[in-house]
Amino acid sequence: MKNTLDPTMENEKVSFVSILKSFRYWPSLFKLLWETHRGYFFCVLVLNFLNGLLPASLILAIKYLVNMVQNLYIQGYKDNYFYDILPFFIFFSVVTLLTSATGSILETHKQLYRNLLSNKINVKLIEKAKRLPYASFENPEVYNKLQRARQDSTYKPFAIFEELMGIVKGAITLISISIILMVWNWEFTLILILLPLISAWSIVNVGKEIFLVSHKRAEETRKQFYYYYLMTTDITVKEVKIFGLGSLLLRNYSDLFSKFYNQDRHLLLKKMRIDLSFQLISVIFVIFVQFMIVKDTIQGLIAIGSLIAYFQAVNTTQKTSNELMYMVFNMHQNNLYMTQLFSFLNVPESTDKPNVSEEKTLENVSSTEEGIQFLNVSFKYPGQENYTLKNVNFHIKPGETLALVGSNGSGKSTIVKLLTRLYTDYEGIILLNGKRIEDYQPQDWQDRISAIFQDFVRYELDVKENIGYGDYKRSNHLVAIQAAAKRSGALTMIDSLPDKMDTQLGKTFANGIQLSGGQWQRIAIARAYMRRASLYILDEPTAALDPAAEEEVFQDFQEIAQKSMGLFISHRYSTVKYADRIIVLDKGEVAEYGTHVELLDTNGIYARLFNLQAKSYIEASATQASS
């Protein structure tokens, strides 16, 4: 897959304007934050504001308390000294309690809000993926956007919100404490606030480098994870061991890790050097300011309480301004990551309509016949120049089964994709009962079609769910599930499992049972039979079954199709002969069309392939008999 990146983002130098540009998704971000939970949003905002005022309040409380104690000590002991100190001590105690309490309350609400926000984003990603057409998942650019949004951005919105709250808190703390310091010396205070800007641009530039490196290696990161998956999954481990691939895969995994580590090390060391340079300048100035405070105290210009308060204020100002600079840096970096989330959420969702130009040439075509009809249907995949299907015509009548045969790449599975409306931008017309399939509502059409593909999903859930997913509206109807399992020939096998319909399948979860390829295929076929459809489609449904089991499956398929329609793809001509009609596809075109007997009489492609396969069966049987 091509790793796409906005070239302006890669080449643009960091500037004040570029930082402002990185905030362009903030309206969408705040809409997302608001929709997640208004109560938590306000709670976190108010608590952050309060926490921003508390440090300055604590410094003032200490200052006045210590100064009062110093004055009492200088003036001598008084009987009512307790009443003089009490208001300042109460103020100090309240601020201390609030600092402790608000911190705990804030962290609790932030955690709850973070969980809700993470779920909100995951749901948005799932809903967006659900709405996208199948073609988007075969589009490398869109698929990369999905993976980046899923992997990098699910936690970024809250990170930005948290940093924004941190900036609000830090700014309030900085302003309030700066006012305390300005009473003593406004020039030093201003330098303490502005000092972090010395390294700000350098830090932001490094942050952009870190983002670009992470962005560019997204595909390699997935490859590294795939090597890990190959070495640690039961589905792949047999072949890995047989071919001795463990050492090779581990080396590939380690090579990618070393590459990533060296990139990260270079950037982190670069960032560290900038940090250390800035920290050295900052600390030297802080020491100088504190020396001046001590000097003024010795000269009697400020009291002991003020000395303590100013020391704390200087340290807090330096620390807070430093933190603010890094929060702005992190926010800029997270804003760059946020582009990935909203870039995916803004991917256009195509309309469910066929190619308009071809419609004009066929607008007068109509049909009142029942069944599925392809009328001059042509199709080419997005981004390709050559047609995968060219002027395909056929008719499946109610109660009939149609078999598609042909070499790999001849267009068999593409016909299935058009029938199931995974692709809709074809040329020509497809009808069901005389009505264009685009005129059916998507849900209505989905309810009329049931299909199992060659690369069917092995749901590592219990047996009931595996079959029930074929018609989720009836997934709790055990009788319907058992009927579908019986029709697929899977019921006997299911009854032999430890917990029968409740047996956990696969090794992902505890107590799971791993089925053979043929058993999984039976479960998948049962899932297809679960739906009461008008058209049943089986794409290579019996590849993992033995010949006897395969013949049984197709006999059952014939019975089901008598009440509806059936279409299947198979490379085994011993089962294809059971179909009512057979289409031979060659390079996307219908080369032959007829019954098994008619095609044999034609003595064309079908007859040659059937006889070739039959000959190999006969020779194998003869060899086995002679041995």
Buried (B, 14 or more C-beta within 10 A) or exposed (E): EEBBEEEEBEEEEBEEEBBEBBBEBBEBBBEBBEEBBEEBBEBBBEBBEBBBBBBBBBBBBBBBBBBBBBEBEEEEEEEEBEEEBEEBBEBBEEBBEBBEEBEEBBEEBBEBBBEBBBEBBEEBBEEBBEEBBEBBEBBEEBBBBBBBBBEBBBBBBBBBBBBBBBBBBBBBBBBBBBBBBBBBBEEBBEEBBEBBEBBBBBBBBBBBBBBBBBBEBBBEBBBBEBBEEBBEEEEBBEEBEEEEBEEEBEEBBEEBEEEBEEBEEEBEEBBEEBBEEBEEEBEEBBEEBBEBBEEBBEEEEBBBBBBBBBBBBBBBBBBBBBBBBBBBBBBBBBBBBBBBBBBBBEBEEBEBEBBEEBBEEBEEBEBEEBBBBBBBBBBBBEEEEEBBBBBBEBBBBBBBBBBBBBBEEBBBBBBBBBBBBBBBBBBBBBBBBEEBBBEBEEEEBBBBBBBBBEEBEBBBBBBBBBBBBBBEEBBEBEEBBBBBBBBBBBBEBBEEBEEBBEBBBBBEEEEBBEBEEBBBBBBBBBBBBBBEBBBBBBBBBBBBBEEEBBBBBBEBBBEBBEEBBBBBBBBBBBBBBBBBBBBBBBBBBBBBBBEBEEBBEBEBBBBEBBEEBEEEEEEEEEEEEEE
